Amino acid sequence: MDHGVIVDVEATRSIRQAEVGSTKTMLNRVKANFDLHPERLIADTAYGTGPMLGWLVGQKIAPHIPVFDKSGRNDGTWTRADFEWDAENDQYICPEGHELKQFRRNYSDPNRGPSGKGTARYRALKVVCQACPSKLKCCPNADAR
């Protein structure tokens, strides 16, 4: 396709949830009114949430959207990028060399397993973080990372 054509508009408040909802509404309306199904959708980072990207892929629409990443920090605290991923052992290694693991033992409590939101939490031991010389750079407002 050589040209892009605007075929629908939906006014919303400038909040991400409203804009994402309106995108779904517009895509459904364009399908109903014109029998058009886009192959791809281009949008800014506000639309790059997991649920939105997953919905688009489920609709067989290729998203050309930057992923909304909340891992960055601007307060001097270490970011996720400061931690090394150890794929072989399914863990992160902090800059001080300590392990952050998803699970340290098997739990029968379903709340301790995967979140169901497509995310996994990797944690260090509280006793390790409390004794760490870099605690203030890593987790100044929490007992552990």
C-alpha positions in Angstrom: 0.0 0.0 0.0 1.4 3.4 -1.0 -1.0 5.6 0.9 -2.6 5.8 4.3 -6.2 7.0 4.6 -8.0 8.0 7.7 -11.3 6.1 7.8 -12.5 6.7 11.4 -12.0 9.1 14.2 -12.9 8.9 17.9 -12.4 11.8 20.3 -11.3 10.9 23.8 -9.8 12.4 26.9 -6.0 12.4 26.8 -5.6 9.4 29.1 -4.1 6.1 27.9 -7.0 3.9 28.9 -9.5 6.0 27.0 -7.3 6.1 23.9 -6.7 2.3 23.9 -10.4 1.7 24.3 -11.2 4.1 21.4 -8.6 2.3 19.2 -10.5 -1.0 19.6 -13.8 0.8 19.0 -12.5 2.4 15.8 -11.0 -0.9 14.5 -14.3 -2.7 15.1 -16.3 0.1 13.5 -14.1 0.2 10.4 -14.5 -3.6 10.0 -18.3 -3.2 10.3 -18.7 -0.1 8.1 -16.1 -0.8 5.4 -15.2 -4.4 5.8 -11.6 -3.3 6.2 -9.1 -5.1 8.4 -5.7 -3.4 8.7 -2.5 -5.5 8.5 -0.6 -3.2 10.8 -1.2 -0.4 13.3 1.3 2.4 14.0 1.0 4.3 17.3 3.0 6.0 20.0 4.3 4.5 23.2 1.1 5.1 25.1 -0.4 2.3 23.1 2.5 -0.1 23.8 1.1 -1.9 26.8 1.1 -5.7 27.0 -2.7 -6.0 26.9 -3.0 -3.7 23.9 -0.2 -5.4 22.0 -1.6 -8.8 22.8 -5.1 -7.8 21.6 -3.7 -6.5 18.3 -1.7 -9.7 17.6 -4.9 -11.7 18.5 -6.7 -9.6 15.8 -3.9 -10.5 13.4 -2.8 -6.9 13.2 1.0 -6.3 13.4 1.7 -3.6 16.0 4.4 -1.1 15.1 4.3 0.5 18.5 7.2 1.1 21.0 6.7 -1.0 24.2 5.6 1.0 27.2 8.6 0.4 29.5 8.3 1.5 33.2 11.6 0.0 34.2 13.6 3.2 33.8 14.4 5.3 36.9 15.3 9.0 37.3 16.0 9.0 41.0 19.5 7.5 40.9 18.2 4.0 41.9 19.5 1.1 39.8 17.2 0.2 36.8 16.5 -3.2 35.4 19.2 -2.6 32.9 21.8 -2.6 35.7 21.0 -6.2 36.4 22.5 -9.0 34.3 20.1 -11.7 33.0 21.4 -15.3 33.6 19.2 -17.4 31.3 20.8 -20.7 32.1 19.7 -20.3 35.8 16.6 -18.3 35.2 17.7 -15.4 37.5 19.1 -11.9 37.5 22.4 -11.0 39.0 22.7 -7.6 40.7 25.7 -5.3 40.2 27.0 -6.6 43.6 26.8 -10.2 42.3 23.7 -11.3 44.3 21.0 -13.6 42.8 17.4 -12.5 42.2 15.3 -15.5 41.7 11.7 -16.0 40.7 11.2 -19.0 43.0 13.5 -20.3 45.8 11.3 -23.3 46.6 8.0 -24.9 45.5 4.9 -23.3 46.8 1.4 -24.8 47.0 -0.1 -21.3 47.3 -1.2 -20.2 43.8 -0.5 -16.5 44.7 3.2 -17.3 44.9 3.4 -18.5 41.3 3.2 -16.7 37.9 1.1 -13.5 38.0 -1.0 -14.4 35.0 -0.2 -10.9 33.7 2.7 -12.0 31.5 5.2 -10.8 34.1 7.5 -12.6 36.5 8.9 -11.2 39.7 12.5 -11.9 40.6 13.6 -11.1 44.1 16.7 -11.1 46.3 16.8 -12.4 49.8 16.0 -9.7 52.4 19.0 -10.7 54.5 21.3 -10.2 51.6 19.9 -6.8 50.7 20.0 -5.6 54.3 23.8 -6.3 54.5 24.6 -5.0 51.0 26.8 -2.0 50.7 24.8 -0.8 47.7 21.4 -1.0 49.2 20.8 2.7 48.9 21.4 2.6 45.1 19.3 -0.6 44.7 16.3 -0.5 47.0 16.3 2.6 49.3 12.6 2.4 50.1 12.2 -1.3 50.4 13.7 -4.1 52.5 14.9 -6.0 49.4 14.9 -5.8 45.6 
